Every structure is written in structure tokens, then in C-alpha cells.
Amino acid sequence: MLLAVCENYGIQSDLIPKIATGFCGGVSRTCGMCGAVSGAIMALNLFTGRTAPNDSVIESYTTAQKLMQMFTGSFGSTNCLDLTGVDLGTEEGQNKFKADHIIERCKEYTGEATRMATALLEEKSEGRSA
């Protein structure tokens, strides 16, 4: 998800897939926040995040909150366990994930998170140029 947004904006780095790897599976299969949402927040922060500790976090937090509201509005949650219905931290959950082709839902979540993040960034860009 992070890589897709970065490619859309011409940002290339071998570090991008590396820094996002641990967010898959609800943050390393811990049933936490959906990796697509985490990746979207990382992508948003490339453009809205602070560059120094004393910089304001308002733009970053506000944009991330909007993304989370949009995602929850579409899918009912930002939590991997809620979205997939399986505990990916267990062998049983991983087997059910594969057998039930839940990856297809995850692809939908990733696509929508990418679309939402891109829309929020375009909205911010339009606001700056107006």
C-alpha cells in the first residue's frame, strides 16, 4: 500500500517495502491495526509528517484520523481481526486465511486504503494551490 502511493508520486526507495513489512497481518500477525491502514498512514505522513520533534503534528494526525474514519465507514473497522475474522498469529488462523482465500478481502482493503490516501493527499494539494 505504501509502495503504491509512493510510486503514484514518483517516490522510489528500496527502503519502502522494508519499513512496511512488519505492518502486514495486523502488525506482524498480532491482530492489531490492518496493515493497509498502517501503510496508508505511513504514506500520508510522507507528505504531512513533521521533520523535527518540535514541529506540529496537527496536519498529520488530522489526515490520519480522516483516513481511519473513511476506512471504518467502508469496512466497519481498522482492526485486522475484525476485518479478516481470523487470528493470523495462530496456525489455525493462517490455514483458514489460506483456505477461505481471505487474501482477496485484504487486496480490497489495500486497494481502498490506497485510493483513500491518494484522495486525501490530492485534497490537501488542491487546498494548498487554491
C-alpha positions as CSV (number, residue, x, y, z in Angstrom):
1,M,0.0,0.0,0.0
2,L,2.8,2.4,0.9
3,L,4.7,1.4,-2.2
4,A,1.7,2.0,-4.4
5,V,1.2,5.6,-3.1
6,C,4.9,6.3,-3.3
7,E,5.0,5.1,-6.9
8,N,2.0,7.3,-7.7
9,Y,4.0,10.3,-6.6
10,G,7.3,9.2,-8.1
11,I,8.9,8.3,-4.8
12,Q,11.3,5.4,-5.1
13,S,13.4,3.8,-2.4
14,D,14.5,0.2,-1.6
15,L,13.6,1.1,2.0
16,I,9.8,1.5,1.3
17,P,8.8,-2.2,1.2
18,K,11.3,-2.9,4.0
19,I,9.8,-0.4,6.5
20,A,6.3,-1.6,5.8
21,T,6.9,-5.3,6.1
22,G,6.1,-5.7,9.8
23,F,2.7,-4.0,9.4
24,C,1.1,-6.8,7.4
25,G,-1.1,-9.2,9.2
26,G,-2.4,-6.7,11.7
27,V,1.1,-5.6,12.7
28,S,3.1,-8.8,12.4
29,R,0.2,-11.1,13.0
30,T,-0.8,-9.7,16.3
31,C,-4.4,-9.0,15.3
32,G,-3.8,-5.2,15.5
33,M,-4.4,-2.5,13.0
34,C,-4.9,-3.6,9.4
35,G,-1.6,-3.3,7.6
36,A,-3.3,-1.5,4.7
37,V,-4.3,1.2,7.1
38,S,-0.9,1.4,8.7
39,G,0.7,1.7,5.3
40,A,-1.8,4.4,4.3
41,I,-0.8,6.4,7.4
42,M,2.9,6.0,6.6
43,A,2.2,7.2,3.1
44,L,0.2,10.2,4.3
45,N,3.0,11.1,6.7
46,L,5.5,11.3,3.9
47,F,3.6,14.4,2.9
48,T,2.1,15.6,6.2
49,G,4.5,14.4,8.8
50,R,6.9,16.5,10.8
51,T,10.6,16.8,10.1
52,A,11.7,17.9,13.6
53,P,10.5,17.0,17.1
54,N,9.1,20.4,17.8
55,D,7.1,20.6,14.6
56,S,3.3,20.4,14.8
57,V,1.7,17.0,14.5
58,I,-1.8,18.5,13.8
59,E,-1.8,18.1,10.0
60,S,-0.5,14.5,10.3
61,Y,-2.9,13.5,13.0
62,T,-5.9,15.1,11.3
63,T,-5.2,13.5,8.0
64,A,-4.7,10.1,9.6
65,Q,-7.9,10.4,11.6
66,K,-9.8,11.2,8.4
67,L,-8.3,8.1,6.7
68,M,-9.3,5.9,9.6
69,Q,-12.9,7.4,9.6
70,M,-13.2,6.7,5.9
71,F,-11.9,3.2,6.2
72,T,-14.1,2.4,9.2
73,G,-17.0,3.8,7.3
74,S,-16.4,1.5,4.4
75,F,-15.4,-1.7,6.3
76,G,-16.6,-1.3,9.8
77,S,-13.2,-1.4,11.5
78,T,-9.5,-0.7,11.1
79,N,-8.6,-3.9,13.0
80,C,-7.2,-6.9,11.2
81,L,-9.0,-9.5,13.3
82,D,-12.3,-7.7,12.8
83,L,-11.7,-7.4,9.1
84,T,-10.5,-11.0,8.4
85,G,-12.2,-12.9,11.1
86,V,-9.1,-14.9,11.8
87,D,-6.2,-14.7,14.2
88,L,-3.2,-14.7,11.9
89,G,-0.9,-15.3,14.9
90,T,-2.1,-18.9,15.0
91,E,-1.5,-21.8,12.6
92,E,-5.3,-22.4,12.6
93,G,-5.9,-18.8,11.6
94,Q,-3.3,-18.8,8.9
95,N,-4.7,-22.0,7.5
96,K,-8.3,-20.6,7.5
97,F,-6.9,-17.4,5.8
98,K,-5.5,-19.5,3.0
99,A,-8.3,-22.0,2.7
100,D,-11.0,-19.3,2.6
101,H,-9.0,-17.0,0.3
102,I,-9.2,-14.1,2.7
103,I,-6.3,-12.6,0.9
104,E,-8.9,-11.4,-1.6
105,R,-10.5,-9.2,1.1
106,C,-7.1,-7.9,2.1
107,K,-6.4,-6.9,-1.5
108,E,-9.7,-5.0,-1.5
109,Y,-8.7,-3.3,1.8
110,T,-5.3,-2.4,0.3
111,G,-6.8,-1.0,-2.8
112,E,-9.3,1.1,-1.0
113,A,-6.7,2.3,1.6
114,T,-4.5,3.4,-1.4
115,R,-7.4,5.2,-3.0
116,M,-8.4,6.9,0.2
117,A,-4.8,8.0,1.0
118,T,-4.4,9.3,-2.6
119,A,-7.7,11.2,-2.4
120,L,-6.7,12.8,0.9
121,L,-3.3,13.8,-0.5
122,E,-5.0,15.3,-3.6
123,E,-7.4,17.2,-1.4
124,K,-4.5,18.6,0.6
125,S,-2.7,19.5,-2.6
126,E,-5.7,21.3,-4.1
127,G,-6.1,23.2,-0.8
128,R,-2.6,24.4,-1.0
129,S,-2.8,25.6,-4.6
130,A,-6.1,27.4,-4.1
